[in-house]
Amino acid sequence: AQTFFEHPFESLETDPVQTSGFFPQSSARLDDDVKMQELIKNLGSKSYMKRWHAAEDLGSYPKALPALLEKLPKANLDLTLFLCKALAQIKDKRAIGPLLAKWKAGQKGTPGVRYIPDALAAIGDRSVVPHLVAALPKVRFDVRFHVAHALGILGGEEAEDALEDLAK
């Protein structure tokens, strides 16, 4: 039997963003409408694995934003993770409202909801900082890491004050 270190990897990381543990983890941009439509169809699959892979892969297709946003409100916690991964990669400000609505509806829900701050940070609009800061006293410890990471990216006085408070 092979040990972990002897196991040949299918693909090694080529960019540090792929290993950070935060989103986005890719910057690919594709424009294949046929493949995109196939992936959008798979968002409705009965197979959770097909849904997850489709959501993640749609992050490479900025034109898939409407389909991703349509799925977000009713997505379970697992699918939410992959939708956040895609939305972080697309980085479109139209995702802010739906992401904040999901954030407010289920801040304690993990795994998916904890990645909403990552997606918001990737989009880069500081208007979300008050929403993230307000959630800090209410969220689990693991979620706070994602909020802190997002605040560090977004910056500004309110974010810095919150980070200083967290450090204390």
N, C-alpha and C positions, 0 to 999 in steps of 0.2 A: 504494500500500500504506500502511496505517496504521502509525504508530509505536506503541510500547508506551503512551505517554501519551495518544495519541488514541483508543486502543481503548476502547470503552464496556464497562464492567464489568457483569456480570449482576447482581451485588449487592455493595455496598460493606460493609465491616465496620461494625457498629453499636455494638460494644463493644470496648474495648481488649483483653479476654481473647482475642478472635479473632485478634489480631496478635502475641501474645507468643512463639509458637513452642513453647510448653509447653502441657500439657493441664491442665484442660479448656478447650475453646474455645467452649463453648456452655453455657447453663444452661436450655435449653428443657425443658419437661415436657409430655408429651402423654399422652392416655388414649384412644387409638383402637385397640381390640383387634383390629379387622379389619386395619388397616394394620400393626400390630405383628406379627400372625401371618404376614402376607405377607412382611414383612422377615425374620422368623425362617426362613421357608421358603427365602428367598434366601441365607441363610447357607450352605446346602448346594448352591448353584448350581455348575454346572461353569464358569461365567464368573467369573474372579477379580474382575473389576470389580463384578459384582453382589454378590459376597460382601463386598467392601470397603465398598461403599456401604450395604449392609444393616447391617453391623456398626456403621459410623459413625452411621447414622440411628437405630439401636436405643438409642443413648445418651439419646435423648429419652423413652424408655419405661422407667421404673424397673421395671415388671413384667417386662421382658425379661431381667432379671439372670440367672435360671437358664439360659436359652438361651445367653447370652454366656459364662457360666462353664463350661458344658458344652463349648463350642468351644475355649476357651483352651488346655487342655493339649496338644492336637495341632495347634494352629494354626501355620502356617508363619510366618516372620519378618515377611512383609508383612501378613498378616491380623492378626497380633498387634498391630501398630501401631494398626489401626482398632478392635480390641477394647479396647485400652488407652484409646483416645480415648473410647469409649462408657463404660467403667467409671469413668473420671475424671469424666465428666459425671453419672453416677448416684450416685457417692460412697457406696456401701453397704459397710459393714465386712465383710460376708460375702465380699467379693472379695479381702480381704487374704491369706488362706491360699492360694488358687489363684494369685494374682499372685506371692507369694513363692516358691511352688513353681516357677513358670515362670522367675522371676528366677534361682533357684539352678541350674536345669537348663541355662540358656543365657545366662549373663551377657555373653558375647562376641558374641552374635547381634544383629545390627542389620539392618534398621532397627527392628523392632518392640520388641525387648527394652529398648532404651534408654529407651523411654517408660514402662516399668513404674514407675520412681521417680516420674514425674509423676502417675500414677494413684494411687499410694500416698499421695503428698503431698495430693492432692485429697481423699482419704478422711479424712486428718487424724489418724490414730492414731499416736502417737509410738512405739508398740511396734515399729515397723518400722525405726526408726533404727539399731539395732545391725546389722541385716541389710545396710542400705545402706552403713554405715561399713565393715563387714568386706569389702565388695566393692571398695572404692576402689583398693587396690593391684593388683587383678587386671583391671580393666576398661580399655577403650580410652579415649583422651582425650575423644572426643565423648560417651561415656557418662558420664564424670565431670561434664560440665556438667549433665546431667539429675539426677545424684545430688546435686550441690552445690545445685542449685535446690530439690530436694525437702528437703534438710537445712535450707535457709534458711527454708522454709515451716514445717516440723515443729518446728524449734527444740529447745531443751533443751541441757543442758551437753555431752552427748556429740556432738550435732550441731555445736555451736559449736566444740568442740575440733577436730573433723574439718575444719571449714571453715577454721579458723585454720591448721591443718597444711597444707591445700591451698594456702592463700595464700602460705605460706612456700615 
